[in-house]
Amino acid sequence: MYALFDIGGTKTRVAVSDDLQGFGEPIKFDTPQAYGDGLAAVADAITKLAGGKHLDACAGGIRGPLLPDHSGIAGDDILIDWVGKSLARDLEKLTNAPVQIENDAALAGLGEAHFGAGKGYRIVAYHTVSTGVGGARIVDGKIDAASSGFEPGHQTIDIDKTVCPTCESGELEDLISGTALEKRTGKKPKETSQNDPVWDELAHYLAHGLKNTIAYWSPDVIVLGGSMILGDPRIKLEDVERHLTDLLAGLVSPPSADRRVGPPIKDALLADVGGLYGAMALLKG
């Protein structure tokens, strides 16, 4: 039996798999801010789901950049008490099973590449837009090699903050995330009407970020996930594509037969359990 987990800034999900082909109903709970409480909650959920069966291995994702040895996170502005802690080692002690850890967005991308919208494509660029902005490049079914992980949300879009003077920074994450939208408007994304022009504005900013993704990562497909993309209201895919078509003029080859410019852009298919599917793919190797 294998344990799978996904530790986000807001929610944590834990599941188990017998054969790494699928998993049972996950246990979901609010992510504790205190590391000790979070560690205990994950371990307790694994124990409950395993039902006394032997665990062969555990794998999961956590938000934030990872420590060099991938044992935990090196920094974060939400899970502050988790920073620098060896989650892998501590969870191994509690479960008596080896533990692999990856960035949560990278695992969600891996899940989409194996089981979701990116299945069948060699190079998958995955971006998630929710509380923050994350992502990863998946090549031949594996998270691409990187010296310090992938942080597409920290690319600078608005260099001198003339586009959005009220935004916290000129980084993509501070332009299009749910957190950024609430800071700018005083309203949560779900309280913002789909007819509000701000959604098209966010689509325009995201298109600029995806232009960079296409230029640097040269993907076969782009998969977009997260509550700001899949929720209601949301940043609409057609609006992103409309802005991106203009931005890609001269950068990529002529339009395809369906008049699309650049790689196809797809909504993620695995909803909020993409990270658990990614953990399965990671354990399968």
KAVENFEN-V607954 format. One record per residue. N is the residue number from 1. SS is DSSP state (hx for helix, st for strand, lp for the rest). OMEGA is omega in whole degrees, -180 to 180 (* if undefined). NEAR is the number of other ideal C-beta (glycine too) atoms within 8 Angstrom. Layout:
N;SS;OMEGA;NEAR / N;SS;OMEGA;NEAR
This chain:
1;lp;-177;10 / 2;st;178;14 / 3;st;-179;17 / 4;st;178;16 / 5;st;179;17 / 6;st;-176;16 / 7;st;179;13 / 8;lp;-180;12 / 9;lp;-178;9 / 10;lp;-176;6 / 11;st;173;9 / 12;st;180;14 / 13;st;-179;14 / 14;st;178;15 / 15;st;175;15 / 16;st;-180;13 / 17;st;177;13 / 18;lp;-170;5 / 19;lp;-178;5 / 20;lp;174;7 / 21;lp;180;5 / 22;lp;-180;5 / 23;lp;-180;9 / 24;lp;-179;7 / 25;lp;-178;4 / 26;lp;167;10 / 27;st;-179;10 / 28;st;178;7 / 29;st;177;8 / 30;st;-180;6 / 31;lp;178;12 / 32;lp;177;8 / 33;lp;179;8 / 34;lp;-176;7 / 35;hx;-178;10 / 36;hx;179;6 / 37;hx;-180;9 / 38;hx;178;15 / 39;hx;-179;13 / 40;hx;-179;8 / 41;hx;178;11 / 42;hx;-180;13 / 43;hx;179;11 / 44;hx;180;8 / 45;hx;178;12 / 46;hx;180;15 / 47;hx;-180;8 / 48;hx;-178;8 / 49;hx;-179;12 / 50;hx;176;11 / 51;lp;178;5 / 52;lp;179;3 / 53;lp;179;6 / 54;lp;176;4 / 55;lp;178;13 / 56;lp;-178;6 / 57;st;176;11 / 58;st;175;16 / 59;st;179;15 / 60;st;-179;17 / 61;st;176;17 / 62;st;-178;14 / 63;lp;177;15 / 64;lp;176;12 / 65;st;-175;10 / 66;st;171;14 / 67;lp;-178;10 / 68;lp;-179;5 / 69;lp;179;4 / 70;lp;180;9 / 71;lp;-178;10 / 72;lp;-178;14 / 73;st;-178;16 / 74;st;-179;10 / 75;st;176;7 / 76;lp;179;12 / 77;lp;177;4 / 78;lp;179;7 / 79;lp;-172;16 / 80;hx;-177;8 / 81;hx;179;8 / 82;hx;-174;13 / 83;st;177;12 / 84;lp;-180;6 / 85;lp;180;11 / 86;lp;-179;8 / 87;hx;-178;14 / 88;hx;-178;12 / 89;hx;-178;9 / 90;hx;180;10 / 91;hx;176;13 / 92;hx;180;12 / 93;hx;-176;7 / 94;hx;-177;8 / 95;hx;-176;13 / 96;lp;179;6 / 97;lp;177;10 / 98;st;-176;6 / 99;st;173;14 / 100;st;-179;12 / 101;st;175;13 / 102;st;172;16 / 103;st;-174;15 / 104;hx;179;14 / 105;hx;178;15 / 106;hx;179;17 / 107;hx;177;18 / 108;hx;177;18 / 109;hx;178;20 / 110;hx;178;18 / 111;hx;179;19 / 112;hx;-180;22 / 113;hx;-177;15 / 114;hx;-170;13 / 115;hx;-172;10 / 116;lp;-172;14 / 117;lp;-179;10 / 118;lp;-178;15 / 119;lp;179;9 / 120;lp;178;3 / 121;lp;-178;10 / 122;lp;-178;6 / 123;st;-177;12 / 124;st;172;17 / 125;st;-179;16 / 126;st;174;20 / 127;st;174;17 / 128;st;-180;14 / 129;st;179;15 / 130;lp;175;10 / 131;lp;175;10 / 132;lp;178;10 / 133;st;179;15 / 134;st;179;15 / 135;st;-179;15 / 136;st;176;13 / 137;st;-180;14 / 138;st;-178;16 / 139;st;-180;9 / 140;lp;175;4 / 141;lp;180;8 / 142;st;175;7 / 143;st;-175;11 / 144;lp;179;9 / 145;lp;179;2 / 146;lp;-179;7 / 147;lp;-178;2 / 148;lp;178;4 / 149;lp;-179;8 / 150;lp;179;12 / 151;lp;-179;8 / 152;hx;180;13 / 153;hx;-178;12 / 154;hx;173;8 / 155;lp;-179;10 / 156;st;179;9 / 157;lp;-177;12 / 158;lp;-170;11 / 159;lp;-176;6 / 160;lp;177;5 / 161;lp;175;10 / 162;lp;179;5 / 163;lp;180;8 / 164;lp;-179;9 / 165;lp;-178;5 / 166;lp;179;5 / 167;lp;-175;13 / 168;lp;177;5 / 169;lp;177;7 / 170;lp;-178;13 / 171;st;-178;11 / 172;lp;-179;16 / 173;hx;-179;11 / 174;hx;175;10 / 175;hx;-169;15 / 176;hx;-178;14 / 177;lp;176;15 / 178;hx;178;12 / 179;hx;-179;8 / 180;hx;180;13 / 181;hx;180;16 / 182;hx;178;11 / 183;hx;-177;9 / 184;hx;-172;9 / 185;hx;-177;8 / 186;lp;-180;4 / 187;lp;174;8 / 188;lp;180;8 / 189;hx;-177;13 / 190;hx;178;7 / 191;hx;-178;5 / 192;lp;-177;13 / 193;lp;177;5 / 194;lp;179;8 / 195;lp;179;3 / 196;lp;-180;8 / 197;lp;-177;5 / 198;hx;-179;9 / 199;hx;176;14 / 200;hx;176;8 / 201;hx;178;8 / 202;hx;177;13 / 203;hx;179;14 / 204;hx;178;10 / 205;hx;-180;13 / 206;hx;179;14 / 207;hx;177;12 / 208;hx;177;12 / 209;hx;-179;15 / 210;hx;174;13 / 211;hx;177;12 / 212;hx;178;10 / 213;hx;-180;14 / 214;hx;-178;16 / 215;hx;-174;8 / 216;hx;-174;6 / 217;hx;179;9 / 218;lp;-176;6 / 219;lp;173;13 / 220;lp;180;7 / 221;st;173;14 / 222;st;178;15 / 223;st;-178;18 / 224;st;179;15 / 225;st;180;15 / 226;lp;-174;12 / 227;hx;180;11 / 228;hx;179;14 / 229;hx;-173;14 / 230;hx;-177;9 / 231;lp;178;9 / 232;lp;3;5 / 233;lp;-174;10 / 234;lp;170;12 / 235;lp;-175;13 / 236;lp;-179;8 / 237;hx;-178;11 / 238;hx;177;6 / 239;hx;177;12 / 240;hx;-179;15 / 241;hx;180;10 / 242;hx;179;9 / 243;hx;-177;13 / 244;hx;178;14 / 245;hx;178;10 / 246;hx;-176;7 / 247;hx;-175;10 / 248;lp;-179;12 / 249;lp;179;7 / 250;lp;-179;3 / 251;lp;-177;9 / 252;lp;-179;6 / 253;lp;-179;2 / 254;lp;-178;3 / 255;lp;177;6 / 256;lp;-178;6 / 257;lp;179;3 / 258;lp;176;5 / 259;lp;177;6 / 260;lp;175;8 / 261;lp;-179;11 / 262;lp;-178;10 / 263;lp;176;9 / 264;st;177;6 / 265;st;-174;13 / 266;st;170;12 / 267;st;175;10 / 268;lp;-176;18 / 269;lp;-170;9 / 270;lp;176;12 / 271;hx;-174;7 / 272;hx;179;5 / 273;hx;178;12 / 274;hx;179;16 / 275;hx;178;15 / 276;hx;175;16 / 277;hx;178;15 / 278;hx;178;18 / 279;hx;176;17 / 280;hx;-179;19 / 281;hx;179;13 / 282;hx;-180;12 / 283;hx;178;12 / 284;hx;176;6 / 285;lp;*;3
